[in-house]
Amino acid sequence: MATHYDYLIIGAGASGSVLANRLSAKGAKILILEAGGDDSNAHLHALGGFTQVWGSELDWKFQTTPQAAMANRQIMINQGRVLGGSSSINAMMHVRGNPRNFDYWNYLGNEGWSYKEILPHFKSIETYEGGDSVIRGTNGLLNVRDCPDSAAPSSHFRQAAVELGFDGPDWDYNGERQENGAALLQFNVTDSGERHSAADAFLKPALELDNLHLKLAAEVSKILIEKGKAKGLEYVQEGKSHKVYADQIILTAGSFLSPKLLMLSGIGPADHLEDHGLKVEFDLPGVGQNLQDHVQLPVIVRSKLKQEMPTLLTGNVLFFHTRKGLESAAPDIQLNFTPAAPAPLVPFLPDFGGPVCIFLPILVQPQSVGEVRLASANWQDAPLINPNYLSCDIDVKALKASISLIREICATKAFAEVYGGELGPGEMDENAYIRSNSSTLWHPAGTCKMGYDQNAVVDPQLRVHGIEGLRIGDASVMPAVTSGNTHVPTMMIAEKLANMLEA
Ligand SMILES: Cc1cc2nc3c(=O)[nH]c(=O)nc-3n(C[C@H](O)[C@H](O)[C@H](O)COP(=O)(O)OP(=O)(O)OC[C@H]3O[C@@H](n4cnc5c(N)ncnc54)[C@H](O)[C@@H]3O)c2cc1C
């Protein structure tokens, strides 16, 4: 194996897999390093299997610091430590986000990132039959299917939304307009009914090429910087430390570990690095700041229908605004609905003594912002993660407004056949219910944000400010998290970066 490459890619997750595919196709000589092992575990491929690997060696198992506005709880944020990264353990929902999210990125000074400019990259990633061909892709490597689990869709939920004045019941939320339409969720699932991860869709086919090399169980411990230029990496494999060099380095370790690795390499807030005895290569105060994550809250109602258990977590969705005056912004709530307790989650749910349905409002434009800091200068230590969940009251208000809309849905004619009474929050105090029962949707973003303000870490070409030869291409560069699940927007970022780069 060579010791000098055109590109080194750190992390073979959602974004790393896309970059490895696209850059190797241009003929570049690439090494991609992944801290985790292969994805041969069958649970990673079965539709309902991903919760089985939570807490295993395939999961980084991050814990937040105690969250003061969430009843002082520490929240587990699972992240994939395996080929494909979180793309191999996620819930497979395919959600691009709202066009206004990207226009906002552009508005912040990030030229080239408006919706119109990034739309071709969303299209080139996917194959989805049945959408509007001006907006949807039909020739990409990633398969997208309407909910492939016959037990997860609910016409009752979608018809109830239509009764309340929303569009639907078969809205394409990845089409021209995302919000205000009741929809079947779309999933990254193969035609034969298995997970279609970024590793399966992008990385594995590219590994046929001689110019792409992969190292598994190889954790990068440091980026080597000389005179303001990234020259190479130190990584640890089977307990031994190695060095490898390249012209360009691309960091795709995800929103917790990309800022951690920057800081360990001397790029970050100077005072924080000095506190840990680290040499400062470049003082970049925004590294690890601007952590944004989506919060989910289960609202449980008793169901009068006996229903088969869904294999997927959910099958139905509605994006909406919780307040008047937000109409020209991206929606602040994504409401998922599952007509029965989904089989993968049953071990985690209390026994309600009969069938239940689960509404899941998700705060997709959180105002509460947190940070990632180093716990120590030891590369083996997890970083300190403090998302400051629900620290802004407006986030709690948005969740309360969602509960009100759920109650309206439950009171419709279309839902009468299903609704058997509210269990949670039910009679409980709403504030206390929200603070004690909400948790993460595993969508951390923004910790190496793109832009030019004092907290910006990369420019719109995703070059790390102040350091040559180093780019970041993962979810951490989002200046603001998207209104929806973050997998496909992250792949779009990698696709756009690959387009900007030469072989
Ligand atoms: C449980 C769960 C459910 C989710 N559900 C959905 C969903 O249904 N739909 C959706 O759109 N999104 C979902 N997501 C989010 C989505 O998967 C992520 O947004 C996306 O994978 C982020 O891509 P990334 O490339 O930034 O990071 P990742 O995909 O996490 O990849 C980072 C990779 O880098 C590796 N790495 C880290 N540090 C190092 C190092 N030092 N050296 C070498 N390798 C390293 C990691 O092991 C990992 O493989 C979910 C996530 C989780 C965890």
The ligand as a MOL file (V3000), in Angstrom:
LIG
                    3D

  0  0  0     0  0            999 V3000
M  V30 BEGIN CTAB
M  V30 COUNTS 53 58 0 0 0
M  V30 BEGIN ATOM
M  V30 1 C -29.7270 5.8700 14.7950 0
M  V30 2 C -29.7180 6.8680 13.6590 0
M  V30 3 C -30.8660 7.0340 12.8860 0
M  V30 4 C -30.8620 7.9670 11.8430 0
M  V30 5 N -31.9290 7.9910 10.9870 0
M  V30 6 C -31.8550 8.7430 9.8550 0
M  V30 7 C -32.8540 8.6410 8.8450 0
M  V30 8 O -33.7970 7.8320 8.9200 0
M  V30 9 N -32.7420 9.4690 7.7550 0
M  V30 10 C -31.7320 10.3640 7.6230 0
M  V30 11 O -31.7350 11.1340 6.6610 0
M  V30 12 N -30.7540 10.4590 8.5630 0
M  V30 13 C -30.7700 9.6290 9.6300 0
M  V30 14 N -29.7190 9.6560 10.5250 0
M  V30 15 C -28.6330 10.6470 10.3180 0
M  V30 16 C -27.6550 10.2780 9.1770 0
M  V30 17 O -27.3230 8.9200 9.2050 0
M  V30 18 C -26.4260 11.1820 9.3230 0
M  V30 19 O -26.8360 12.5330 9.1720 0
M  V30 20 C -25.3170 10.9170 8.2940 0
M  V30 21 O -24.9180 9.5720 8.3180 0
M  V30 22 C -24.1390 11.8380 8.5860 0
M  V30 23 O -23.1150 11.5500 7.6800 0
M  V30 24 P -21.5890 11.8750 8.0200 0
M  V30 25 O -20.8160 11.4420 6.8340 0
M  V30 26 O -21.5150 13.2830 8.4920 0
M  V30 27 O -21.2450 10.9600 9.3020 0
M  V30 28 P -21.2950 9.3850 9.4650 0
M  V30 29 O -22.2060 8.7560 8.4620 0
M  V30 30 O -21.6140 9.1020 10.8930 0
M  V30 31 O -19.8220 8.9110 9.1200 0
M  V30 32 C -18.6760 9.2470 9.8860 0
M  V30 33 C -17.6890 8.0710 9.7820 0
M  V30 34 O -16.4050 8.4840 10.2060 0
M  V30 35 C -15.8210 7.4610 10.9900 0
M  V30 36 N -14.7980 8.0880 11.8420 0
M  V30 37 C -14.9940 8.9910 12.8270 0
M  V30 38 N -13.8250 9.3720 13.3630 0
M  V30 39 C -12.8580 8.7150 12.6860 0
M  V30 40 C -11.4520 8.6890 12.7870 0
M  V30 41 N -10.7930 9.4480 13.6770 0
M  V30 42 N -10.7500 7.8690 11.9480 0
M  V30 43 C -11.3990 7.1110 11.0200 0
M  V30 44 N -12.7510 7.0930 10.8980 0
M  V30 45 C -13.4690 7.8900 11.7130 0
M  V30 46 C -17.0000 6.9080 11.7640 0
M  V30 47 O -16.7410 5.6400 12.3110 0
M  V30 48 C -18.0710 6.8920 10.6760 0
M  V30 49 O -18.0280 5.7010 9.9120 0
M  V30 50 C -29.7050 8.7600 11.5930 0
M  V30 51 C -28.5530 8.5770 12.3650 0
M  V30 52 C -28.5410 7.6320 13.3760 0
M  V30 53 C -27.2930 7.4440 14.1680 0
M  V30 END ATOM
M  V30 BEGIN BOND
M  V30 1 1 1 2
M  V30 2 1 2 3
M  V30 3 2 2 52
M  V30 4 2 3 4
M  V30 5 1 4 5
M  V30 6 1 4 50
M  V30 7 2 5 6
M  V30 8 1 6 7
M  V30 9 1 6 13
M  V30 10 2 7 8
M  V30 11 1 7 9
M  V30 12 1 9 10
M  V30 13 2 10 11
M  V30 14 1 10 12
M  V30 15 2 12 13
M  V30 16 1 13 14
M  V30 17 1 14 15
M  V30 18 1 14 50
M  V30 19 1 15 16
M  V30 20 1 16 17
M  V30 21 1 16 18
M  V30 22 1 18 19
M  V30 23 1 18 20
M  V30 24 1 20 21
M  V30 25 1 20 22
M  V30 26 1 22 23
M  V30 27 1 23 24
M  V30 28 2 24 25
M  V30 29 1 24 26
M  V30 30 1 24 27
M  V30 31 1 27 28
M  V30 32 2 28 29
M  V30 33 1 28 30
M  V30 34 1 28 31
M  V30 35 1 31 32
M  V30 36 1 32 33
M  V30 37 1 33 34
M  V30 38 1 33 48
M  V30 39 1 34 35
M  V30 40 1 35 36
M  V30 41 1 35 46
M  V30 42 1 36 37
M  V30 43 1 36 45
M  V30 44 2 37 38
M  V30 45 1 38 39
M  V30 46 1 39 40
M  V30 47 2 39 45
M  V30 48 1 40 41
M  V30 49 2 40 42
M  V30 50 1 42 43
M  V30 51 2 43 44
M  V30 52 1 44 45
M  V30 53 1 46 47
M  V30 54 1 46 48
M  V30 55 1 48 49
M  V30 56 2 50 51
M  V30 57 1 51 52
M  V30 58 1 52 53
M  V30 END BOND
M  V30 END CTAB
M  END
